[in-house]
Amino acid sequence: MAFLGRLNDFDQIKLLADPRRLQILRLLMITPASLTQLGRSLGEHPAWVRHHLKKLEEAGLVAIVETRKNAGVVEKLYAARSGGLLLQELILPAQQGRPVVVFSGSHDLAVELLAKRLSRHLNILILPLGSLDGLMTLRQGVCHISGAHLLDTNGEYNTPFVQHIFPDRLMRIITLAHREQGLITAPGNPKGIRSIADLARSDVRFINRNPGSGTRLWLDQQLQHQGISPKKIRGYQETVSTHTQSALSVFSGQADVAVGLHAAAFPLGLDFIPLFHERYDLIFPQERVKLLDPLLNALQTRPYRLGVENLGGYETLHTGEQIPL
């Protein structure tokens, strides 16, 4: 039996871009198997299977679940573990029950709200990897939909990146919402933090976002523009993968400041210094429209839009609009 767990490592996902490893994982999701059995199912020599199985094992996607003797030979049985279960609906045949949508991309509280509102009809599995890694995951075919807020040097959001990563595919970009980001500090802002320049102060502890996230890319551009070396920022190398974790780091006193969403600071009673507004889009291939219809329809409903606006720092005037490519 496969172990329960969640896939949360982009390097694991990249391994599955290789169709041979994906096929091995597919078989091991169904039932444990030995090298010999896998070779027979795939029509390949066990040595070939061993090479790819070792990569999957090193990444924590498969594990030995049983060792037994067969005709005097010790035989190891492997099974899918951890992240394999998250991708089940992508790589196994369709099953009965709620449809499953795998979302991979930038962390967003409005996406989480959407998943909750659709939970009775659609099971949305959220994998917050960051904007860039989310698009690469979508390119590799191991998620159905992604979310991004990538600002190009020409001032345009997301479209240049989608055009570059998917030059040969028909893609759709739908605006989820516009949202506000800024500096999150403790209540009352005891350190008097007002700007990005304050992150370099010796008495300020910072918590950063993961590389590849749109927030991290924005910050790095600002630091370069202002001539601030990341080495001067205490905590620059300390990262979390969601806006919620950023806010909790400040709330718990582990950090004095983070760059993140107003909506993450608001429920914790933290102070917030606005820095910029941005457009957050949903990105998916045209062929996924039918699967995603319930999600796309929900964007148009008044209850959902009101729920998003109540999160704090969100604007839904353009929610559901398609961005031309």
C-alpha positions as CSV (number, residue, x, y, z in Angstrom):
1,M,0.0,0.0,0.0
2,A,1.3,3.5,-0.8
3,F,2.1,5.8,2.0
4,L,0.0,8.9,2.6
5,G,1.5,12.3,2.1
6,R,1.7,15.3,-0.2
7,L,4.1,16.3,-3.0
8,N,5.7,19.6,-2.1
9,D,9.1,19.6,-3.8
10,F,9.6,21.0,-7.3
11,D,12.6,18.6,-7.9
12,Q,10.2,15.7,-7.4
13,I,7.8,17.1,-9.9
14,K,10.6,17.6,-12.5
15,L,11.5,13.9,-12.3
16,L,8.0,13.1,-13.5
17,A,8.5,15.1,-16.7
18,D,10.3,12.0,-17.9
19,P,7.5,9.7,-19.3
20,R,9.4,6.6,-18.3
21,R,9.5,7.5,-14.7
22,L,5.9,8.6,-14.8
23,Q,5.0,5.2,-16.2
24,I,6.8,3.4,-13.4
25,L,5.1,5.6,-10.8
26,R,1.8,4.9,-12.4
27,L,2.3,1.2,-12.0
28,L,3.5,1.5,-8.4
29,M,0.4,3.5,-7.5
30,I,-1.8,0.6,-8.5
31,T,0.1,-2.1,-6.7
32,P,3.6,-2.8,-5.3
33,A,6.0,-4.5,-7.7
34,S,9.5,-5.8,-8.0
35,L,12.1,-4.9,-10.6
36,T,11.3,-8.0,-12.5
37,Q,7.6,-7.4,-12.5
38,L,8.1,-3.8,-13.6
39,G,10.4,-4.8,-16.4
40,R,7.8,-7.4,-17.6
41,S,5.0,-4.8,-17.5
42,L,7.1,-2.2,-19.3
43,G,8.8,-4.5,-21.7
44,E,12.2,-3.3,-20.5
45,H,15.3,-5.0,-18.9
46,P,15.3,-4.8,-15.1
47,A,18.6,-2.9,-15.2
48,W,16.8,-0.2,-17.2
49,V,14.0,-0.1,-14.6
50,R,16.6,0.0,-11.7
51,H,18.1,3.2,-13.1
52,H,14.9,5.1,-13.1
53,L,13.5,3.5,-10.0
54,K,16.6,4.7,-8.1
55,K,15.9,8.3,-9.2
56,L,12.3,8.0,-7.9
57,E,13.5,6.4,-4.7
58,E,16.1,9.2,-4.1
59,A,13.4,11.8,-4.6
60,G,11.1,10.1,-2.0
61,L,8.4,9.2,-4.6
62,V,8.8,5.4,-4.2
63,A,10.0,3.1,-1.3
64,I,10.6,-0.5,-0.6
65,V,7.6,-1.8,1.2
66,E,8.4,-5.5,1.4
67,T,11.4,-7.9,1.1
68,R,10.8,-11.5,0.3
69,K,12.6,-14.6,-1.0
70,N,11.5,-16.0,-4.3
71,A,13.2,-19.2,-5.5
72,G,16.1,-18.5,-3.2
73,V,16.5,-14.9,-4.5
74,V,15.8,-11.9,-2.3
75,E,13.2,-9.8,-4.0
76,K,12.3,-6.2,-3.1
77,L,8.8,-4.8,-3.7
78,Y,8.4,-1.1,-4.4
79,A,5.3,1.1,-4.0
80,A,4.5,4.7,-4.7
81,R,4.6,7.0,-1.6
82,S,4.1,10.6,-0.7
83,G,3.6,12.8,-3.7
84,G,2.4,10.0,-5.9
85,L,-1.0,10.2,-4.4
86,L,-1.4,13.9,-5.1
87,L,-0.9,13.2,-8.8
88,Q,-3.2,10.2,-8.9
89,E,-5.9,11.9,-10.9
90,L,-3.4,13.2,-13.4
91,I,-1.8,9.9,-14.3
92,L,-4.4,7.2,-13.5
93,P,-7.6,6.6,-15.4
94,A,-10.6,8.7,-14.5
95,Q,-12.4,7.4,-11.4
96,Q,-15.9,7.8,-9.9
97,G,-16.6,10.7,-7.5
98,R,-15.7,14.4,-7.5
99,P,-13.5,15.5,-10.3
100,V,-10.0,16.5,-9.1
101,V,-8.1,19.6,-10.2
102,V,-4.4,19.9,-9.3
103,F,-3.4,23.6,-8.9
104,S,0.3,24.5,-8.8
105,G,1.6,28.0,-8.7
106,S,1.8,31.1,-6.6
107,H,0.2,31.0,-3.2
108,D,-3.0,32.9,-3.0
109,L,-5.8,33.2,-0.4
110,A,-8.5,33.7,-3.1
111,V,-7.5,30.4,-4.7
112,E,-7.9,28.7,-1.3
113,L,-11.3,30.3,-0.9
114,L,-12.3,29.1,-4.3
115,A,-11.2,25.5,-3.4
116,K,-13.3,25.7,-0.2
117,R,-16.4,27.0,-2.0
118,L,-16.2,24.3,-4.7
119,S,-15.3,21.4,-2.3
120,R,-18.6,19.7,-2.6
121,H,-18.4,19.5,-6.4
122,L,-14.7,19.7,-7.2
123,N,-11.6,18.6,-5.3
124,I,-8.9,21.2,-5.8
125,L,-5.5,20.1,-4.6
126,I,-3.3,23.1,-4.1
127,L,0.5,22.9,-4.5
128,P,2.1,26.4,-3.7
129,L,5.4,26.3,-5.6
130,G,5.7,29.9,-6.7
131,S,4.7,31.6,-10.0
132,L,7.7,30.4,-12.1
133,D,7.8,26.8,-10.8
134,G,4.1,26.6,-11.2
135,L,4.2,27.5,-14.8
136,M,7.0,24.9,-15.4
137,T,4.9,22.3,-13.6
138,L,2.0,23.1,-15.9
139,R,4.3,22.9,-18.9
140,Q,5.4,19.4,-17.8
141,G,1.8,18.3,-17.6
142,V,1.7,17.4,-13.9
143,C,-0.9,19.9,-12.9
144,H,-4.1,21.2,-14.5
145,I,-4.0,24.9,-13.8
146,S,-1.5,27.4,-12.4
147,G,-1.5,30.9,-10.9
148,A,1.0,33.7,-11.3
149,H,1.7,37.3,-10.7
150,L,5.0,37.7,-12.7
151,L,5.8,41.3,-13.7
152,D,7.9,41.6,-16.9
153,T,10.4,44.4,-17.4
154,N,8.0,46.0,-19.8
155,G,5.4,46.4,-17.1
156,E,3.2,43.6,-18.3
157,Y,1.9,40.8,-16.0
158,N,2.2,37.1,-16.9
159,T,1.6,37.1,-20.7
160,P,5.3,37.4,-21.7
161,F,6.2,34.5,-19.5
162,V,3.3,32.3,-20.8
163,Q,4.2,33.1,-24.4
164,H,7.8,32.1,-23.7
165,I,7.1,28.9,-21.8
166,F,4.2,27.7,-24.0
167,P,5.1,28.9,-27.6
168,D,3.5,25.8,-29.1
169,R,0.3,25.5,-27.1
170,L,-3.0,27.2,-27.0
171,M,-3.3,28.7,-23.5
172,R,-5.8,30.8,-21.6
173,I,-5.1,33.5,-19.0
174,I,-8.0,34.5,-16.7
175,T,-7.7,37.2,-14.1
176,L,-8.5,36.0,-10.6
177,A,-8.2,39.4,-8.9
178,H,-6.0,42.4,-8.3
179,R,-4.4,42.3,-4.9
180,E,-2.3,44.5,-2.6
181,Q,1.1,43.6,-1.3
182,G,3.3,45.4,1.2
183,L,5.4,45.2,4.4
184,I,3.9,43.1,7.2
185,T,5.0,44.1,10.7
186,A,4.0,43.5,14.3
187,P,1.0,45.4,15.6
188,G,2.0,49.1,16.1
189,N,5.1,48.6,13.9
190,P,7.5,48.8,16.9
191,K,10.6,48.9,14.6
192,G,9.2,51.9,12.6
193,I,9.6,50.0,9.3
194,R,8.4,52.1,6.4
195,S,10.2,51.0,3.2
196,I,12.3,48.4,1.4
197,A,15.4,50.3,2.5
198,D,14.6,49.5,6.1
199,L,15.1,45.7,5.5
200,A,18.8,46.4,5.4
201,R,18.8,47.8,9.0
202,S,20.9,45.8,11.5
203,D,18.1,45.8,14.0
204,V,15.5,44.3,11.6
205,R,14.9,40.6,11.0
206,F,13.3,39.7,7.7
207,I,11.6,36.5,6.5
208,N,11.8,36.0,2.7
209,R,9.7,34.1,0.2
210,N,10.9,31.1,-1.8
211,P,12.9,31.6,-5.0
212,G,10.7,31.6,-8.1
213,S,7.8,33.1,-6.3
214,G,6.5,36.3,-7.8
215,T,6.9,38.2,-4.5
216,R,10.5,37.1,-4.3
217,L,11.2,38.2,-7.9
218,W,9.6,41.6,-7.2
219,L,11.7,42.1,-4.1
220,D,14.9,41.1,-5.9
221,Q,14.1,43.7,-8.6
222,Q,13.5,46.4,-6.0
223,L,16.7,45.6,-4.2
224,Q,18.7,45.8,-7.4
225,H,17.0,49.0,-8.4
226,Q,17.7,50.6,-5.0
227,G,21.3,49.3,-4.8
228,I,20.7,47.2,-1.7
229,S,22.7,44.0,-1.3
230,P,20.8,41.0,-0.1
231,K,23.8,40.2,2.1
232,K,22.8,43.3,4.2
233,I,19.4,41.9,5.0
234,R,19.2,39.7,8.1
235,G,17.0,36.7,7.2
236,Y,17.2,37.1,3.4
237,Q,18.1,33.4,3.1
238,E,15.3,32.3,5.5
239,T,12.3,31.4,3.3
240,V,8.7,30.3,3.5
241,S,6.5,29.2,0.7
242,T,3.2,31.0,1.4
243,H,2.0,34.5,2.4
244,T,0.3,32.9,5.4
245,Q,3.6,31.5,6.7
246,S,5.2,34.9,6.2
247,A,2.6,36.6,8.3
248,L,2.8,33.9,10.9
249,S,6.5,34.3,11.2
250,V,5.9,38.0,12.0
251,F,3.0,37.2,14.3
252,S,5.1,34.7,16.3
253,G,8.1,37.1,16.6
254,Q,10.4,35.0,14.5
255,A,10.7,38.0,12.1
256,D,10.1,41.7,12.3
257,V,8.9,42.1,8.8
258,A,7.9,40.3,5.6
259,V,6.7,41.2,2.2
260,G,3.3,39.8,1.6
261,L,-0.4,40.1,1.1
262,H,-2.6,42.5,3.0
263,A,-5.0,39.5,3.2
264,A,-2.4,37.5,5.1
265,A,-1.8,40.3,7.7
266,F,-5.4,41.3,8.2
267,P,-6.8,38.3,10.2
268,L,-3.8,38.3,12.5
269,G,-4.1,41.9,13.4
270,L,-0.7,42.8,12.0
271,D,0.3,46.2,10.7
272,F,0.6,46.6,6.9
273,I,2.4,49.2,4.9
274,P,1.2,49.1,1.2
275,L,3.8,48.9,-1.5
276,F,2.1,47.9,-4.7
277,H,-1.0,46.4,-6.4
278,E,-0.7,43.5,-8.8
279,R,-2.7,41.3,-11.1
280,Y,-3.0,37.7,-10.2
281,D,-4.0,35.4,-13.1
282,L,-5.0,31.8,-13.6
283,I,-3.3,30.0,-16.5
284,F,-4.3,26.8,-18.1
285,P,-4.3,25.0,-21.5
286,Q,-7.3,25.4,-23.7
287,E,-8.0,21.6,-23.6
288,R,-8.7,21.9,-19.8
289,V,-11.6,24.3,-20.2
290,K,-14.3,21.5,-19.7
291,L,-12.7,20.2,-16.5
292,L,-12.3,23.7,-15.2
293,D,-15.8,24.9,-16.1
294,P,-17.1,24.8,-12.4
295,L,-14.1,26.8,-11.3
296,L,-14.4,29.4,-14.1
297,N,-18.1,29.8,-13.5
298,A,-17.6,30.3,-9.8
299,L,-15.4,33.3,-10.5
300,Q,-18.4,35.1,-12.0
301,T,-20.6,34.7,-8.9
302,R,-21.3,37.5,-6.5
303,P,-20.9,35.5,-3.3
304,Y,-17.4,34.4,-4.4
305,R,-16.4,38.0,-5.3
306,L,-17.7,39.3,-2.0
307,G,-15.8,36.6,-0.2
308,V,-12.6,37.6,-2.0
309,E,-13.1,41.3,-1.2
310,N,-13.7,40.4,2.5
311,L,-10.2,38.8,2.6
312,G,-8.7,42.3,2.6
313,G,-6.6,44.0,-0.1
314,Y,-8.4,42.3,-3.0
315,E,-10.3,44.0,-5.9
316,T,-12.6,41.9,-8.1
317,L,-13.6,44.4,-10.7
318,H,-11.8,42.4,-13.4
319,T,-12.3,38.9,-11.9
320,G,-13.1,36.3,-14.6
321,E,-11.8,38.5,-17.5
322,Q,-9.7,36.8,-20.2
323,I,-6.3,38.3,-21.0
324,P,-5.5,38.2,-24.7
325,L,-2.3,36.4,-25.8
